[in-house]
Amino acid sequence: MSDAKVVQALEEAQKEPSDLIELDTGVILKGMKANPLIMIRVMAAYARPKPPTWRDPKMGREMENHDDPDYLDALQAHEMEQSNAVLNAFIMMGTTLEKLPKGMEGPHPKKDKKTNELIWPEWMDEYALLGVPMDRTNQMWRYLTWVMFKAVADEKDLEKIQEVVGRLSGLSEKSVQAAEEFPGSD
């Protein structure tokens, strides 16, 4: 490796990681520290399902059946709900809109200069067609929904958000997983 490449590699390694999150749609979010105590409360709000039990005549006691198909389905649903809640908390508490690409609508309505009435962004009409409950008047709902519906292009964008907000909050992906799996969290 040439000296120039070594110097460049060292400079890259010494750079502070950015708190800006550039999504594939061109949207740039600013990552911030999300309160780790609130994040733990969010995770704890989703109780892990209990496995069903059965009486083992040989052992003479109740045994948990971790292979029960209904339990496995409930466990998968729990993990999805909890992960979704953590991601939502990361977005709401750990990001702000830094920059919109040219021509893209943002999350919030604008006021008509003549009538002073709110002009709702078109994406909200698209979202309404999905038949999913919505709350146009709630600013945080609009921001969270806009990020998930319009700003995020794919799973890689979600991973970027989790990585930056988790790092700034002192919560690595591994520590979030550990907290989710900790026996006392259910």
Helices and strands as residue ranges (DSSP letters): H 3-14, E 20-22, E 28-31, H 36-44, E 53-56, E 61-64, H 69-94, E 95-99, E 110-111, E 118-119, H 122-129, H 139-146, I 147-151, H 155-169, H 173-181, G 183-185
